[in-house]
């Protein structure tokens, strides 16, 4: 199972990299920076935290996504949109 999860994490890393690379907005901003006379090196750090959904004891409650209250700022939403990640609104 660990090998499968490592493969999935690598696939996620590639997808994020592709999303950033394919972003017209990011490309335009980087182009503007280069046009202003700067060499741009974009380094992104991504942390992936995994928690098993299945508990060892089946009588323990498992948090469902609907139970979580997450608020995104406008900047968060723009960033996620640049990565082609949709955010469902209530």
C-alpha positions in Angstrom: 0.0 0.0 0.0 2.9 2.4 0.8 4.3 2.0 -2.8 0.8 2.8 -4.2 0.5 5.9 -2.1 4.0 7.1 -3.1 3.0 6.7 -6.7 -0.2 8.7 -6.1 1.8 11.5 -4.3 4.2 11.7 -7.2 1.2 11.8 -9.6 -0.2 14.7 -7.5 3.1 16.5 -7.6 3.2 16.2 -11.4 -0.4 17.4 -11.7 0.3 20.5 -9.6 3.4 21.2 -11.6 1.5 20.9 -14.9 -1.3 23.1 -13.6 1.1 25.8 -12.6 3.1 25.5 -15.8 -0.1 25.6 -17.9 -1.6 28.6 -16.1 -1.9 31.6 -18.5 -2.2 34.0 -15.6 1.1 32.8 -14.0 2.8 32.8 -17.4 1.7 36.4 -17.9 3.0 37.6 -14.5 6.3 35.8 -15.0 6.5 37.3 -18.5 5.9 40.8 -17.0 8.6 40.2 -14.5 11.1 39.2 -17.2 10.0 42.2 -19.3 10.8 44.4 -16.3 14.4 43.0 -16.4 14.3 40.3 -13.8 15.2 36.6 -14.2 12.4 34.6 -12.6 12.9 31.3 -10.8 9.6 30.0 -9.3 10.0 27.4 -6.6 6.9 26.0 -5.0 6.8 23.9 -1.9 3.9 21.6 -1.4 3.1 19.6 1.7 0.8 16.7 1.4 -0.6 15.4 4.7 -2.4 12.0 4.7 -4.6 10.6 7.3 -6.2 7.2 6.9 -10.0 7.6 6.8 -10.6 4.1 8.1 -10.1 3.8 11.9 -8.9 0.6 13.5 -12.1 0.5 15.6 -15.2 0.7 13.4 -17.3 2.3 16.2 -15.2 5.5 16.2 -16.7 8.3 14.2 -14.9 9.4 11.0 -15.0 13.1 10.0 -16.7 13.6 6.7 -15.8 16.5 4.5 -19.3 18.0 5.0 -18.4 18.2 8.8 -15.5 20.6 8.1 -15.9 24.3 8.0 -13.2 25.8 5.8 -13.1 29.4 4.8 -11.0 30.5 1.8 -9.8 34.1 1.2 -10.1 35.6 -2.2 -6.4 35.1 -2.6 -6.8 31.4 -1.7 -9.5 31.0 -4.3 -7.5 32.6 -7.0 -4.5 30.4 -6.2 -6.6 27.3 -6.4 -8.3 28.4 -9.6 -4.8 28.9 -11.1 -4.1 25.3 -10.2 -7.4 24.3 -11.8 -8.8 23.2 -8.5 -12.5 23.9 -8.1 -13.8 25.1 -4.8 -17.5 24.2 -4.1 -19.4 27.0 -2.5 -22.2 26.5 0.0 
